[in-house]
Amino acid sequence: MDGTTVDSGGRLEERRVDDAYQLFMLFMCVYALTALVASVAFRLQPETLRIIDYMDWVVCTVFMFDFLRSVRLADDKWHYLRTWGWIDFLSSLPMLDLFRVGRAARLLRIIRVLRALRAARILTLRLGQRRAAAGFYSVLLLAFLLVVLGSIAVLSFERHDVAANIRTADDALWWAVVTMTTVGYGDHFPVTSEGRIVAAGLMIAGVGLFGALSGVAASWFMAPQRAISNQPPANLRTD
């Protein structure tokens, strides 16, 4: 195996990892747009809106990282900033009441979703060749969605019960993270039957996610070893 083959293989592997990352960003854009529509179209409880706002900071952090990454990787940085860069930057701003900039920036995420959807089909077809990266980003996405949906669900079931100790967005998010990681501090817990069903689902999903994450980590550690073992020793010659 010559150096050219090794280099081309490395570039192919890097491109597949980038495909998984881009598909992850696509789903994050779709979530951001869905959260925006839900907060505007439905009359949600104030604490539910607080959960969405808290998670919006997480999404904006991811978007800002993606913006900085795109600037670093762009061949023509000024061209990127003039075309898509300013949209990526504004869509990375949270919903700040200061100057109402965040609310306007949220609308630009629609454009960001449409931009990402262009390559969705190609990315999906190519992801089958890089399952470790796809699995890693899938675990991140599922964990994020489970925290959001689990906290909203348990808060909606618990807030009407007199004996409930999960009454605020902070309590619900903390409980969802602790439950999904199966730590179980016990400071907050559901008292209704519906809340306990949500808790059971989170615990089962958490165990599965961490098991999948362990498999992805093992695959990443073993992949270089398999690649090396498939190459012939450099010191072997045939006379």
Residue frames as a rotation matrix with the C-alpha (Angstrom) as fourth column:
MET 1
0.587 0.810 0.000 0.00
0.810 -0.587 0.000 0.00
0.000 0.000 -1.000 0.00
ASP 2
-0.376 -0.787 0.490 1.62
0.772 -0.558 -0.305 3.23
0.513 0.264 0.817 -1.13
GLY 3
-0.815 -0.056 -0.577 1.49
0.453 -0.682 -0.574 6.64
-0.361 -0.729 0.581 0.47
THR 4
-0.851 0.523 -0.047 -1.06
-0.433 -0.650 0.625 7.95
0.296 0.552 0.779 -2.03
THR 5
-0.225 0.788 -0.573 -3.53
0.197 0.613 0.765 5.23
0.954 0.059 -0.293 -1.12
VAL 6
-0.375 0.026 -0.927 -3.10
0.919 0.138 -0.368 5.88
0.118 -0.990 -0.075 2.60
ASP 7
-0.945 -0.020 -0.328 -3.58
0.087 -0.978 -0.190 9.63
-0.317 -0.208 0.925 2.17
SER 8
-0.643 0.755 -0.129 -6.69
-0.447 -0.233 0.864 9.20
0.622 0.613 0.487 0.04
GLY 9
-0.171 0.566 -0.807 -8.09
0.578 0.721 0.383 6.77
0.798 -0.401 -0.450 2.59
GLY 10
-0.630 -0.120 -0.767 -7.50
0.747 -0.364 -0.557 9.29
-0.212 -0.924 0.319 5.37
ARG 11
-0.941 0.302 -0.155 -9.26
-0.331 -0.917 0.221 12.02
-0.075 0.259 0.963 3.44
LEU 12
-0.399 0.828 -0.394 -12.20
-0.122 0.377 0.918 9.71
0.909 0.414 -0.049 2.72
GLU 13
-0.254 0.261 -0.931 -12.48
0.876 0.471 -0.107 8.87
0.410 -0.843 -0.349 6.41
GLU 14
-0.852 -0.093 -0.516 -12.38
0.352 -0.830 -0.432 12.55
-0.388 -0.550 0.740 7.34
ARG 15
-0.805 0.587 -0.089 -15.13
-0.467 -0.534 0.705 13.32
0.366 0.609 0.704 4.82
ARG 16
-0.228 0.744 -0.628 -17.35
0.326 0.666 0.671 10.59
0.918 -0.052 -0.394 6.23
VAL 17
-0.462 0.016 -0.887 -16.93
0.882 -0.094 -0.462 11.96
-0.091 -0.995 0.029 9.74
ASP 18
-0.947 0.108 -0.301 -17.85
-0.115 -0.993 0.008 15.40
-0.298 0.043 0.953 8.42
ASP 19
-0.577 0.790 -0.209 -20.96
-0.160 0.142 0.977 13.91
0.801 0.597 0.045 6.79
ALA 20
-0.150 0.503 -0.851 -22.10
0.840 0.520 0.159 12.60
0.522 -0.691 -0.500 10.17
TYR 21
-0.678 -0.165 -0.716 -21.45
0.591 -0.702 -0.398 15.99
-0.437 -0.693 0.573 11.74
GLN 22
-0.941 0.325 -0.097 -23.39
-0.320 -0.755 0.573 17.82
0.113 0.570 0.814 9.03
LEU 23
-0.302 0.872 -0.384 -26.39
0.190 0.450 0.873 15.51
0.934 0.191 -0.301 9.44
PHE 24
-0.282 0.127 -0.951 -26.25
0.958 0.082 -0.274 16.10
0.043 -0.988 -0.145 13.19
MET 25
-0.886 -0.071 -0.458 -26.33
0.135 -0.985 -0.107 19.85
-0.444 -0.156 0.882 12.54
LEU 26
-0.736 0.676 -0.035 -29.29
-0.173 -0.138 0.975 19.35
0.655 0.724 0.218 10.22
PHE 27
-0.057 0.742 -0.668 -31.31
0.690 0.513 0.511 17.70
0.722 -0.432 -0.541 12.97
MET 28
-0.492 -0.155 -0.856 -30.31
0.791 -0.490 -0.366 20.42
-0.363 -0.858 0.364 15.42
CYS 29
-0.981 0.167 -0.099 -31.62
-0.194 -0.873 0.448 23.01
-0.012 0.459 0.889 12.94
VAL 30
-0.398 0.882 -0.253 -34.87
0.082 0.309 0.947 21.08
0.914 0.357 -0.195 12.59
TYR 31
-0.141 0.318 -0.938 -35.24
0.965 0.257 -0.058 20.95
0.223 -0.913 -0.343 16.37
ALA 32
-0.807 -0.220 -0.548 -34.61
0.393 -0.892 -0.222 24.69
-0.440 -0.394 0.807 16.67
LEU 33
-0.842 0.538 -0.030 -37.26
-0.350 -0.504 0.790 25.39
0.410 0.676 0.613 14.06
THR 34
-0.199 0.787 -0.583 -39.72
0.444 0.603 0.662 23.00
0.873 -0.127 -0.470 15.71
ALA 35
-0.355 0.005 -0.935 -39.18
0.925 -0.143 -0.352 24.62
-0.136 -0.990 0.047 19.11
LEU 36
-0.972 -0.013 -0.233 -39.72
-0.017 -0.992 0.127 28.04
-0.233 0.128 0.964 17.56
VAL 37
-0.577 0.807 -0.127 -43.00
-0.233 -0.013 0.972 26.97
0.783 0.590 0.196 15.94
ALA 38
-0.132 0.528 -0.839 -44.21
0.753 0.604 0.262 25.27
0.645 -0.597 -0.477 19.14
SER 39
-0.585 -0.163 -0.794 -43.48
0.739 -0.510 -0.440 28.32
-0.334 -0.845 0.419 21.29
VAL 40
-0.936 0.240 -0.258 -45.34
-0.313 -0.903 0.293 30.60
-0.163 0.355 0.920 18.90
ALA 41
-0.552 0.743 -0.379 -48.24
-0.359 0.199 0.912 28.42
0.753 0.639 0.157 17.72
PHE 42
0.083 0.570 -0.818 -49.20
0.559 0.653 0.511 26.81
0.825 -0.499 -0.264 21.05
ARG 43
0.397 0.127 0.909 -50.09
-0.591 -0.722 0.359 28.33
0.702 -0.680 -0.211 24.39
LEU 44
0.047 -0.510 -0.859 -47.46
0.424 0.789 -0.445 26.60
0.905 -0.343 0.253 26.47
GLN 45
0.860 0.206 -0.468 -47.09
0.502 -0.173 0.847 26.88
0.094 -0.963 -0.253 30.22
PRO 46
0.806 -0.564 0.183 -44.49
-0.558 -0.825 -0.085 29.41
0.199 -0.034 -0.980 31.43
GLU 47
0.284 -0.736 0.614 -42.25
-0.553 0.398 0.732 26.70
-0.784 -0.547 -0.294 32.91
THR 48
0.514 -0.058 0.856 -42.43
0.586 0.752 -0.301 24.72
-0.626 0.657 0.421 29.67
LEU 49
0.919 -0.187 0.348 -41.32
0.154 -0.642 -0.751 27.81
0.364 0.743 -0.561 27.78
ARG 50
0.592 -0.746 0.306 -38.45
-0.767 -0.404 0.499 28.17
-0.249 -0.530 -0.811 30.24
ILE 51
0.310 -0.466 0.828 -37.30
0.127 0.884 0.450 24.64
-0.942 -0.034 0.334 29.40
ILE 52
0.701 -0.006 0.713 -37.37
0.711 0.095 -0.697 25.51
-0.063 0.995 0.071 25.70
ASP 53
0.887 -0.381 0.261 -35.43
-0.315 -0.912 -0.261 28.70
0.337 0.150 -0.929 26.40
TYR 54
0.462 -0.741 0.487 -32.82
-0.543 0.198 0.816 26.84
-0.701 -0.642 -0.311 28.47
MET 55
0.252 -0.343 0.905 -32.29
0.529 0.832 0.168 24.29
-0.810 0.436 0.391 25.73
ASP 56
0.940 0.071 0.333 -32.15
0.320 -0.518 -0.793 27.12
0.116 0.852 -0.510 23.21
TRP 57
0.624 -0.779 0.059 -28.91
-0.733 -0.558 0.388 28.22
-0.269 -0.286 -0.920 24.87
VAL 58
0.067 -0.579 0.813 -27.53
-0.026 0.813 0.581 24.72
-0.997 -0.060 0.039 24.27
VAL 59
0.553 0.217 0.804 -28.58
0.749 0.293 -0.594 24.83
-0.365 0.931 0.000 20.62
CYS 60
0.982 -0.176 0.065 -27.10
-0.133 -0.899 -0.417 28.31
0.132 0.401 -0.906 20.19
THR 61
0.346 -0.902 0.259 -23.81
-0.596 0.002 0.803 27.11
-0.725 -0.432 -0.537 21.68
VAL 62
0.061 -0.251 0.966 -23.71
0.507 0.841 0.186 24.30
-0.860 0.479 0.178 19.11
PHE 63
0.796 0.301 0.525 -24.58
0.604 -0.345 -0.718 26.76
-0.035 0.889 -0.456 16.33
MET 64
0.840 -0.532 -0.108 -21.86
-0.513 -0.843 0.162 29.16
-0.177 -0.081 -0.981 17.43
PHE 65
0.037 -0.823 0.567 -19.32
-0.212 0.548 0.809 26.32
-0.977 -0.150 -0.154 17.44
ASP 66
0.267 0.134 0.954 -20.47
0.793 0.533 -0.296 25.40
-0.548 0.836 0.036 13.93
PHE 67
0.991 0.096 0.097 -20.11
0.133 -0.839 -0.528 29.03
0.030 0.536 -0.844 12.80
LEU 68
0.490 -0.872 0.002 -16.55
-0.706 -0.395 0.588 29.28
-0.512 -0.290 -0.809 14.16
ARG 69
-0.039 -0.465 0.884 -15.71
0.191 0.865 0.464 25.91
-0.981 0.187 0.055 12.62
SER 70
0.621 0.340 0.706 -17.04
0.735 0.059 -0.675 27.03
-0.271 0.939 -0.213 9.24
VAL 71
0.931 -0.341 -0.133 -14.98
-0.360 -0.919 -0.160 30.23
-0.067 0.197 -0.978 9.39
ARG 72
0.175 -0.928 0.328 -11.85
-0.555 0.182 0.811 28.25
-0.813 -0.324 -0.484 10.20
LEU 73
-0.155 -0.216 0.964 -12.39
0.418 0.870 0.262 25.72
-0.895 0.443 -0.044 7.39
ALA 74
0.833 0.553 0.028 -13.54
0.268 -0.359 -0.894 28.18
-0.485 0.752 -0.447 4.72
ASP 75
-0.007 -0.837 0.548 -11.06
0.991 0.067 0.115 28.68
-0.132 0.544 0.829 1.87
ASP 76
-0.594 -0.064 0.802 -12.42
0.303 -0.941 0.149 32.17
0.745 0.331 0.579 1.25
LYS 77
-0.602 0.321 -0.731 -13.49
0.783 0.055 -0.620 33.41
-0.159 -0.945 -0.285 4.66
TRP 78
-0.799 0.303 -0.520 -14.78
-0.237 -0.953 -0.191 36.77
-0.553 -0.029 0.833 3.44
HIS 79
-0.670 0.574 -0.471 -16.96
-0.485 0.142 0.863 35.08
0.563 0.806 0.183 0.80
TYR 80
-0.502 0.479 -0.720 -18.42
0.636 0.769 0.068 32.76
0.586 -0.424 -0.691 3.46
LEU 81
-0.664 0.226 -0.713 -19.14
0.561 -0.480 -0.675 35.69
-0.494 -0.848 0.192 5.80
ARG 82
-0.798 0.359 -0.483 -20.83
-0.517 -0.820 0.245 37.64
-0.308 0.446 0.840 2.99
THR 83
-0.524 0.603 -0.601 -23.02
-0.436 0.416 0.798 34.74
0.731 0.681 0.045 1.83
TRP 84
0.313 0.668 -0.676 -23.96
0.210 0.645 0.735 32.30
0.926 -0.372 0.062 4.60
GLY 85
-0.550 -0.676 -0.491 -21.72
0.581 0.113 -0.806 33.35
0.600 -0.728 0.330 7.44
TRP 86
-0.855 0.229 0.465 -23.84
-0.421 -0.830 -0.366 36.25
0.301 -0.509 0.806 8.69
ILE 87
0.221 0.957 -0.188 -26.92
-0.656 0.288 0.697 34.02
0.721 -0.031 0.692 8.69
ASP 88
0.193 -0.225 -0.955 -25.08
0.453 0.884 -0.117 31.33
0.870 -0.410 0.273 10.64
PHE 89
-0.827 -0.559 -0.057 -23.86
0.324 -0.392 -0.861 33.92
0.459 -0.730 0.506 13.14
LEU 90
-0.587 0.659 0.470 -27.24
-0.731 -0.681 0.043 35.58
0.349 -0.318 0.881 13.73
SER 91
0.406 0.763 -0.503 -28.97
-0.438 0.645 0.626 32.21
0.802 -0.034 0.596 14.04
SER 92
-0.190 -0.562 -0.805 -26.46
0.539 0.625 -0.564 31.38
0.820 -0.542 0.184 16.78
LEU 93
-0.813 -0.067 0.578 -27.78
-0.345 -0.744 -0.572 34.15
0.469 -0.664 0.582 19.01
PRO 94
-0.722 0.588 -0.365 -30.18
0.691 0.593 -0.412 33.09
-0.026 -0.550 -0.835 21.78
MET 95
0.102 0.859 0.502 -33.58
0.658 -0.436 0.613 34.69
0.746 0.268 -0.610 22.25
LEU 96
-0.684 -0.440 -0.582 -32.33
0.727 -0.482 -0.489 37.72
-0.065 -0.758 0.649 24.15
ASP 97
0.473 0.863 -0.181 -34.76
0.853 -0.499 -0.153 40.42
-0.222 -0.082 -0.972 25.17
LEU 98
-0.015 -0.575 -0.818 -31.94
0.183 -0.806 0.563 42.93
-0.983 -0.141 0.117 24.76
PHE 99
-0.540 -0.153 -0.828 -32.67
-0.614 -0.602 0.511 44.77
-0.576 0.784 0.231 21.47
ARG 100
0.511 0.805 0.302 -34.86
-0.413 0.538 -0.735 41.82
-0.754 0.251 0.607 20.42
VAL 101
-0.153 -0.649 -0.745 -31.96
-0.985 0.039 0.168 40.60
-0.080 0.760 -0.645 18.29
GLY 102
-0.837 -0.250 0.488 -32.44
-0.303 0.952 -0.032 37.01
-0.456 -0.175 -0.872 19.28
ARG 103
0.071 0.946 0.316 -36.05
0.046 0.313 -0.949 36.87
-0.996 0.082 -0.022 18.12
ALA 104
0.624 0.102 -0.775 -35.13
-0.708 -0.347 -0.615 38.10
-0.332 0.932 -0.145 14.64
ALA 105
-0.420 -0.875 -0.242 -32.17
-0.907 0.391 0.157 35.72
-0.043 0.285 -0.957 14.52
ARG 106
-0.436 0.315 0.843 -34.44
-0.176 0.889 -0.423 32.80
-0.882 -0.333 -0.332 15.29
LEU 107
0.650 0.742 -0.162 -36.34
-0.268 0.025 -0.963 33.39
-0.711 0.670 0.215 12.05
LEU 108
0.224 -0.660 -0.717 -33.08
-0.974 -0.123 -0.191 33.03
0.038 0.741 -0.670 10.13
ARG 109
-0.535 -0.399 0.745 -32.88
-0.497 0.861 0.104 29.43
-0.683 -0.315 -0.659 11.32
ILE 110
0.574 0.757 0.312 -35.56
-0.070 0.425 -0.903 28.64
-0.816 0.496 0.297 8.74
ILE 111
0.725 -0.401 -0.559 -33.05
-0.671 -0.229 -0.705 29.59
0.155 0.887 -0.435 6.05
ARG 112
-0.311 -0.897 0.314 -30.42
-0.941 0.338 0.034 27.55
-0.136 -0.285 -0.949 7.85
VAL 113
-0.054 0.386 0.921 -32.69
-0.195 0.900 -0.389 24.49
-0.979 -0.201 0.027 7.77
LEU 114
0.900 0.428 -0.079 -33.41
-0.135 0.102 -0.986 24.93
-0.414 0.898 0.150 4.07
ARG 115
0.334 -0.871 -0.361 -29.69
-0.922 -0.223 -0.316 25.26
0.194 0.439 -0.877 3.45
ALA 116
-0.482 -0.558 0.675 -28.96
-0.737 0.675 0.033 22.06
-0.475 -0.482 -0.737 5.34
LEU 117
0.322 0.718 0.617 -31.77
-0.218 0.690 -0.690 20.10
-0.921 0.088 0.379 3.65
ARG 118
0.560 -0.100 -0.823 -30.10
-0.825 -0.156 -0.543 20.42
-0.074 0.983 -0.170 0.25
ALA 119
-0.292 -0.805 -0.517 -27.48
-0.762 0.522 -0.383 17.81
0.578 0.282 -0.766 1.08
ALA 120
-0.018 0.305 0.952 -29.56
-0.911 0.386 -0.141 15.65
-0.411 -0.871 0.271 3.43
ARG 121
0.904 0.428 -0.005 -30.21
-0.388 0.814 -0.432 12.84
-0.181 0.393 0.902 0.96
ILE 122
0.459 -0.815 -0.354 -26.56
-0.270 0.252 -0.929 12.57
0.847 0.522 -0.104 -0.10
LEU 123
-0.349 -0.601 0.719 -25.38
-0.864 -0.090 -0.495 12.64
0.362 -0.794 -0.489 3.51
THR 124
0.352 0.571 0.742 -27.81
-0.808 0.586 -0.067 9.90
-0.473 -0.576 0.667 4.50
LEU 125
0.952 0.008 -0.305 -26.61
-0.205 0.758 -0.619 7.62
0.226 0.652 0.723 1.71
ARG 126
0.192 -0.976 -0.099 -22.96
-0.225 0.055 -0.973 8.13
0.955 0.209 -0.209 2.59
LEU 127
0.081 -0.155 0.985 -23.37
-0.976 -0.215 0.047 7.76
0.204 -0.964 -0.169 6.34
GLY 128
0.942 0.323 0.090 -23.74
-0.335 0.925 0.178 4.01
-0.026 -0.197 0.980 6.06
GLN 129
0.525 -0.823 -0.218 -20.03
0.289 0.413 -0.864 3.89
0.801 0.390 0.454 5.32
ARG 130
-0.599 -0.727 0.334 -19.09
-0.067 -0.370 -0.927 5.60
0.798 -0.578 0.173 8.59
ARG 131
0.284 0.867 -0.409 -21.23
0.315 0.319 0.894 4.02
0.906 -0.383 -0.182 11.28
ALA 132
-0.210 -0.410 -0.887 -19.05
0.967 0.047 -0.251 4.94
0.145 -0.911 0.387 14.25
ALA 133
-0.987 -0.161 0.007 -19.33
0.160 -0.983 -0.088 8.68
0.021 -0.085 0.996 13.63
ALA 134
-0.389 0.916 0.096 -23.03
-0.274 -0.214 0.937 8.35
0.880 0.338 0.335 12.80
GLY 135
0.186 0.446 -0.876 -23.58
0.656 0.607 0.448 6.42
0.731 -0.658 -0.179 16.01
PHE 136
-0.611 -0.500 -0.614 -21.77
0.791 -0.406 -0.457 9.00
-0.021 -0.765 0.644 18.12
TYR 137
-0.958 0.261 0.120 -23.77
-0.239 -0.955 0.176 11.94
0.161 0.140 0.977 16.81
SER 138
-0.154 0.939 -0.307 -26.97
-0.051 0.303 0.952 9.90
0.987 0.162 0.002 17.02
VAL 139
-0.089 0.049 -0.995 -26.32
0.921 0.384 -0.063 9.28
0.379 -0.922 -0.079 20.72
LEU 140
-0.907 -0.284 -0.313 -25.75
0.384 -0.863 -0.330 13.01
-0.176 -0.419 0.891 21.29
LEU 141
-0.732 0.672 0.110 -28.94
-0.410 -0.564 0.717 13.91
0.544 0.480 0.688 19.45
LEU 142
0.029 0.771 -0.636 -31.06
0.277 0.605 0.747 11.30
0.961 -0.197 -0.196 21.22
ALA 143
-0.388 -0.232 -0.892 -29.71
0.915 0.021 -0.403 12.32
0.112 -0.973 0.204 24.63
PHE 144
-0.999 0.017 -0.038 -30.56
-0.015 -0.999 -0.047 15.95
-0.039 -0.046 0.998 23.91
LEU 145
-0.437 0.895 -0.085 -34.09
-0.422 -0.120 0.898 15.09
0.794 0.429 0.431 22.76
LEU 146
-0.041 0.408 -0.912 -34.70
0.622 0.725 0.296 12.78
0.782 -0.555 -0.284 25.71
VAL 147
-0.735 -0.262 -0.625 -33.74
0.665 -0.455 -0.592 15.50
-0.129 -0.851 0.508 28.19
VAL 148
-0.915 0.404 0.011 -36.02
-0.386 -0.881 0.272 18.03
0.120 0.245 0.962 26.49
LEU 149
-0.215 0.902 -0.374 -39.03
-0.377 0.276 0.884 15.75
0.901 0.331 0.281 26.02
GLY 150
-0.205 0.091 -0.975 -38.60
0.702 0.707 -0.082 14.00
0.682 -0.701 -0.209 29.37
SER 151
-0.884 -0.173 -0.435 -38.42
0.442 -0.613 -0.655 17.23
-0.153 -0.771 0.618 31.34
ILE 152
-0.747 0.665 -0.012 -41.43
-0.609 -0.676 0.415 18.73
0.268 0.317 0.910 29.55
ALA 153
-0.138 0.724 -0.676 -43.46
-0.082 0.672 0.736 15.54
0.987 0.157 -0.033 29.99
VAL 154
-0.348 -0.018 -0.937 -42.75
0.834 0.451 -0.318 15.08
0.429 -0.892 -0.142 33.70
LEU 155
-0.980 -0.008 -0.197 -43.41
0.101 -0.878 -0.467 18.76
-0.169 -0.478 0.862 34.39
SER 156
-0.556 0.826 -0.097 -46.78
-0.616 -0.331 0.715 18.60
0.558 0.457 0.693 32.65
PHE 157
0.039 0.566 -0.823 -47.81
0.230 0.797 0.559 15.57
0.972 -0.212 -0.099 34.71
GLU 158
-0.339 -0.323 -0.883 -46.41
0.869 0.252 -0.426 16.67
0.361 -0.912 0.195 38.06
ARG 159
-0.907 -0.194 0.373 -47.30
0.090 -0.956 -0.278 20.34
0.411 -0.218 0.885 38.31
HIS 160
-0.097 0.956 0.278 -50.97
-0.518 -0.287 0.806 19.66
0.850 -0.066 0.523 39.18
ASP 161
0.324 0.198 -0.925 -50.22
0.515 0.784 0.348 17.26
0.794 -0.589 0.152 42.04
VAL 162
0.862 0.081 0.501 -50.13
-0.320 -0.680 0.660 18.72
0.394 -0.729 -0.560 45.54
ALA 163
0.802 -0.544 0.248 -47.38
0.022 0.441 0.897 16.36
-0.598 -0.714 0.365 46.69
ALA 164
0.762 -0.514 0.393 -45.17
0.563 0.228 -0.794 16.96
0.318 0.827 0.464 43.65
ASN 165
0.481 -0.689 -0.542 -41.59
0.279 -0.465 0.840 18.17
-0.831 -0.556 -0.032 44.14
ILE 166
-0.660 -0.564 0.497 -40.95
0.672 -0.146 0.727 18.84
-0.338 0.813 0.475 40.42
ARG 167
0.367 0.880 -0.300 -42.61
0.711 -0.474 -0.519 22.18
-0.599 -0.023 -0.800 39.81
THR 168
0.526 -0.252 -0.812 -40.14
-0.412 -0.911 0.016 24.35
-0.744 0.326 -0.583 37.91
ALA 169
0.893 -0.250 -0.374 -38.16
-0.325 0.217 -0.920 24.10
0.311 0.944 0.112 34.70
ASP 170
-0.064 -0.973 0.223 -34.92
-0.911 -0.035 -0.412 23.86
0.408 -0.230 -0.883 36.68
ASP 171
-0.115 0.087 0.990 -36.26
-0.712 0.687 -0.143 20.93
-0.692 -0.721 -0.017 38.71
ALA 172
0.819 0.531 0.217 -37.51
-0.229 0.650 -0.724 19.14
-0.526 0.544 0.654 35.60
LEU 173
0.669 -0.631 -0.392 -34.25
-0.504 0.002 -0.864 19.51
0.546 0.776 -0.317 33.65
TRP 174
-0.284 -0.785 0.550 -32.14
-0.951 0.156 -0.268 18.45
0.125 -0.599 -0.791 36.62
TRP 175
0.137 0.428 0.893 -34.39
-0.551 0.782 -0.291 15.44
-0.823 -0.452 0.343 37.23
ALA 176
0.944 0.266 -0.193 -34.28
-0.297 0.438 -0.848 14.43
-0.141 0.858 0.493 33.52
VAL 177
0.268 -0.927 -0.263 -30.47
-0.706 -0.003 -0.709 14.51
0.656 0.375 -0.655 33.38
VAL 178
-0.412 -0.423 0.807 -30.08
-0.893 0.364 -0.265 12.64
-0.181 -0.830 -0.527 36.69
THR 179
0.380 0.662 0.646 -32.65
-0.464 0.740 -0.486 10.02
-0.800 -0.115 0.589 35.68
MET 180
0.910 -0.019 -0.415 -31.28
-0.391 0.300 -0.870 9.43
0.141 0.954 0.265 32.19
THR 181
-0.032 -0.990 -0.134 -27.77
-0.697 0.118 -0.707 8.94
0.717 0.071 -0.694 33.55
THR 182
0.511 0.388 -0.767 -29.25
0.182 0.823 0.537 6.55
0.840 -0.414 0.350 36.17
VAL 183
-0.639 -0.724 0.260 -27.53
-0.071 -0.281 -0.957 8.45
0.766 -0.630 0.128 38.99
GLY 184
0.216 0.891 -0.400 -30.70
0.412 0.288 0.864 8.84
0.885 -0.352 -0.305 41.02
TYR 185
-0.775 -0.515 0.366 -29.93
-0.059 -0.518 -0.853 11.46
0.629 -0.683 0.372 43.67
GLY 186
-0.341 0.733 -0.588 -33.48
0.868 0.486 0.103 11.29
0.362 -0.475 -0.802 44.95
ASP 187
-0.845 0.027 -0.534 -33.85
0.267 -0.844 -0.466 15.02
-0.464 -0.536 0.705 45.61
HIS 188
-0.286 0.800 -0.528 -36.54
-0.871 -0.446 -0.205 15.21
-0.399 0.401 0.824 42.91
PHE 189
-0.974 0.049 0.223 -38.79
0.116 0.948 0.296 12.34
-0.197 0.314 -0.929 41.85
PRO 190
-0.567 0.822 -0.060 -42.20
-0.483 -0.272 0.832 11.91
0.668 0.501 0.551 40.23
VAL 191
-0.827 0.362 0.431 -45.18
-0.319 0.329 -0.889 11.10
-0.463 -0.872 -0.156 42.43
THR 192
0.233 0.934 -0.270 -47.80
-0.813 0.035 -0.581 10.53
-0.534 0.355 0.768 39.73
SER 193
0.371 -0.022 0.928 -48.25
0.233 0.970 -0.070 7.33
-0.899 0.242 0.365 37.74
GLU 194
0.957 0.003 0.290 -47.69
0.285 -0.183 -0.941 9.15
0.050 0.983 -0.176 34.45
GLY 195
0.627 -0.766 0.139 -44.52
-0.768 -0.638 -0.054 10.76
0.130 -0.073 -0.989 35.76
ARG 196
0.119 -0.577 0.808 -43.17
-0.517 0.659 0.547 7.40
-0.848 -0.483 -0.220 36.89
ILE 197
0.690 0.137 0.711 -43.83
0.478 0.651 -0.590 5.95
-0.543 0.747 0.384 33.44
VAL 198
0.904 -0.411 0.115 -41.79
-0.201 -0.647 -0.735 8.81
0.376 0.642 -0.668 31.95
ALA 199
0.345 -0.804 0.485 -39.05
-0.896 -0.127 0.426 8.09
-0.281 -0.582 -0.763 34.50
ALA 200
0.346 -0.177 0.922 -38.98
0.017 0.983 0.182 4.40
-0.938 -0.048 0.343 33.59
GLY 201
0.891 0.023 0.453 -38.69
0.448 0.113 -0.887 5.25
-0.071 0.993 0.091 29.91
LEU 202
0.742 -0.653 0.156 -35.84
-0.587 -0.743 -0.321 7.66
0.325 0.147 -0.934 30.58
MET 203
0.245 -0.670 0.701 -33.93
-0.710 0.369 0.600 5.14
-0.660 -0.645 -0.385 32.66
ILE 204
0.494 -0.018 0.869 -34.28
0.383 0.902 -0.199 2.40
-0.780 0.432 0.453 30.05
ALA 205
0.933 -0.133 0.334 -33.30
0.267 -0.367 -0.891 4.80
0.241 0.921 -0.307 27.26
GLY 206
0.642 -0.726 0.246 -30.35
-0.767 -0.608 0.206 6.06
0.000 -0.321 -0.947 29.31
VAL 207
0.239 -0.535 0.810 -28.97
-0.254 0.771 0.584 2.56
-0.937 -0.345 0.048 29.80
GLY 208
0.630 0.064 0.774 -29.33
0.641 0.519 -0.565 1.89
-0.438 0.853 0.286 26.07
LEU 209
0.950 -0.260 0.174 -27.66
-0.100 -0.779 -0.619 5.16
0.297 0.570 -0.766 25.10
PHE 210
0.409 -0.846 0.341 -24.66
-0.849 -0.216 0.482 4.62
-0.334 -0.487 -0.807 27.34
GLY 211
0.278 -0.265 0.923 -24.35
0.153 0.961 0.230 1.08
-0.948 0.077 0.308 26.03
ALA 212
0.822 0.066 0.566 -24.40
0.568 -0.016 -0.823 2.41
-0.045 0.998 -0.050 22.47
LEU 213
0.826 -0.551 0.120 -21.85
-0.536 -0.833 -0.136 5.07
0.175 0.048 -0.983 23.37
SER 214
0.253 -0.745 0.618 -19.53
-0.502 0.445 0.742 2.37
-0.827 -0.497 -0.262 24.76
GLY 215
0.434 -0.031 0.901 -19.88
0.593 0.763 -0.259 0.44
-0.679 0.646 0.349 21.49
VAL 216
0.949 -0.083 0.303 -19.09
0.187 -0.625 -0.758 3.55
0.252 0.776 -0.578 19.45
ALA 217
0.597 -0.772 0.220 -16.02
-0.775 -0.484 0.406 4.27
-0.207 -0.413 -0.887 21.59
ALA 218
0.186 -0.513 0.838 -14.80
-0.060 0.846 0.530 0.68
-0.981 -0.149 0.126 21.18
SER 219
0.694 0.127 0.708 -15.32
0.658 0.285 -0.697 0.92
-0.290 0.950 0.114 17.43
TRP 220
0.922 -0.366 0.126 -13.29
-0.278 -0.854 -0.440 4.12
0.269 0.371 -0.889 17.23
PHE 221
0.342 -0.835 0.431 -10.45
-0.763 0.021 0.646 2.63
-0.548 -0.550 -0.630 19.26
MET 222
0.145 -0.252 0.957 -10.40
0.184 0.957 0.225 -0.59
-0.972 0.143 0.186 17.26
ALA 223
0.940 0.320 0.118 -10.73
0.166 -0.128 -0.978 1.00
-0.298 0.939 -0.173 13.79
PRO 224
0.534 -0.802 -0.269 -7.11
-0.844 -0.487 -0.225 2.28
0.049 0.347 -0.937 13.58
GLN 225
-0.194 -0.620 0.760 -5.82
-0.616 0.680 0.398 -1.07
-0.764 -0.391 -0.513 14.81
ARG 226
0.408 0.415 0.813 -7.76
0.343 0.756 -0.558 -2.91
-0.846 0.507 0.166 12.10
ALA 227
0.977 -0.044 -0.209 -6.54
-0.203 -0.498 -0.843 -0.48
-0.067 0.866 -0.496 9.48
ILE 228
0.163 -0.986 0.044 -2.91
-0.970 -0.151 0.191 -1.02
-0.181 -0.074 -0.981 10.53
SER 229
-0.158 -0.220 0.963 -3.28
-0.297 0.940 0.166 -4.80
-0.942 -0.260 -0.214 10.68
ASN 230
0.727 0.507 0.463 -4.59
0.285 0.390 -0.876 -4.86
-0.624 0.769 0.139 7.10
GLN 231
0.763 -0.529 -0.372 -1.45
-0.642 -0.555 -0.529 -3.16
0.074 0.642 -0.763 5.80
PRO 232
0.770 -0.550 -0.324 1.52
0.433 0.823 -0.368 -5.35
0.469 0.142 0.872 4.84
PRO 233
0.615 -0.614 -0.495 4.66
0.444 -0.249 0.861 -4.87
-0.652 -0.749 0.120 6.96
ALA 234
0.883 -0.251 -0.396 6.95
-0.433 -0.761 -0.484 -2.25
-0.180 0.599 -0.781 5.48
ASN 235
0.004 -0.995 0.103 10.09
-0.871 0.047 0.489 -4.34
-0.491 -0.092 -0.866 5.97
LEU 236
0.159 0.096 0.983 8.86
0.187 0.974 -0.126 -7.36
-0.969 0.204 0.137 3.96
ARG 237
-0.030 -0.213 -0.977 10.24
-0.899 -0.421 0.120 -7.69
-0.437 0.882 -0.179 0.46
THR 238
0.748 0.204 0.631 9.99
0.087 0.913 -0.399 -10.24
-0.658 0.353 0.665 -2.25
ASP 239
-0.197 -0.914 -0.356 13.23
-0.497 -0.220 0.839 -10.97
-0.845 0.342 -0.411 -4.08
